[in-house]
């Protein structure tokens, strides 16, 4: 049966709905399996770290099956005073660009206000009592606990 025929067949005769027997017990058991696997993963990560540190310490760059590939990540930082001395025109251009960005930000002050700041300025019950000031989105989650 090709895909189109199968699709038409499913329209006429859909599959029965899936019935999960004791779904809460199933969730509980799966949570236990996930916890056990997470513990195993943590143990394997520890073993990996120990093996890698050992190889680096002992300067083992290669063994029978694998080799150590070293990647160097560089973090750059700018000495502003020295940059200004060596590149005065570029420094002034950078300052002009930063000044323009700050002025643009000043033009948008008050469009967004950090909610943590608002919580420090206005007591939570007063803020919640003021209609239309705060909107709250709720999400609901479930967990299964053993009886």
N, C-alpha and C positions, 0 to 999 in steps of 0.2 A: 504494500500500500504506500503510495507516495504521500508527500506532506499535505497536499491539498485535499486529497481524499480522506486522510486522517482527520484533518481539521473539520471537514464537513461531517464526518462520522461523529466527532465529539460534540458538534452542535446538536445533532439529532439524539445522540445517546451519551450525555456527559458522564464523566467518571463520578462515582459516588463520593460524597464528602469524606474527608479523612477523620476518623474517630480515634482520639488518643485516650487510652485507658489510664485512669489515675494520673492526670496531667500534673498535678501538684507534686506527687511523689516523683514523677519523672524529672521535673525541674529540680527538686531537691537532690536527686541522685546525680544529675548532670552537673549541678553546682559543686558537688563533692568531687566529681571527676576533674572538673576544671581546676579546683584548688590543688588536687594532687598533681596534675600536670604542671601547674604554675610552680609548685615546689620543686618538681623535677627540672623545670626550665631554669629556675634560680640556681640549683645545684650545678647544672651543666654550664651556666654562665660563669660561676665561680671557678669551675675546673678549667674553663677556657682562659679566663684571666690568669690563673696560676701558670698554665702551660705557656701562654704568650710571654708573661713576665720572665719565666725561666729561660725561654729561647732568647729573649733580648739580653738578659743578664749574662748568659753564657755565650753570647754572640753566635748563635746558631741561625744562619741565614737560609739554610736549606737542609732538608732531610730526604729520605728516599722518595717520598711522594709529593712533597710540597716545598714551596720556598716562601720566604718572608718578603712581602712587598711593602716598602716604606713610603709613606706619603707625608710630605711636610706641609703643614698649614701655616701660613705666615699671617701675622696680624700687624697691620701698619698703624702707626700713630704719628701725628704731626706735631712738631715743635713749632708752635705758632710764632713765638718770638724770633726764632731763627728764620722761619719762612718769611716773616715781614722784612727782616734785614736783607735777605738774599733776593727776594722777589717782591719789591715794594708795590709795583703796579698791579701785579696779580693779587696781592694781599688786599689792595683797595677795591679791586673788582669783586673779590670774594665778599668783602664787607658790604659793598653796595647790594650784591645779590641777597645776602643774609638780611640786610636792612629792609629790602623790598618784601621778602618773605614775612618778616615780622609785622610790617605795616599791613600786609594782606591779612595776616592773622588777627591783627587789631580790628580790622574792619568787620570781622566775623565774630567778635566777642559777644557772648550771650546767646548765640544760636544753639550751642550745645553746652550744657553744664554738667559736670561730673556729679553723679548721684551720691557718691560718698561725701562730697563737699556739702551737698544739700542736707544729707542726714546729720551732719555735724552742726549745721546752722538752724535747722528746724527739727523739733522733736518728732519722732516717728508717728505717734498717735495724731498729732495736730496735722501733720502732712497727709496722712491717710484720710483724715476727716474732710479735707478740702477737696470737694468734688472736681474731677477732671484734671487735677494737677498731676497725679501719678496714675499710670496705667500698669496693671499687673498681669502678666501672663503666667499661667500655672501649667506645670507639666506634672503628670501623674506617673509614678512608676510602682511596680509591684515587686515584692520579694516573697519567697516561700520559706517558711520557718518550720522546723520539726515540731510536732505536737508533743 
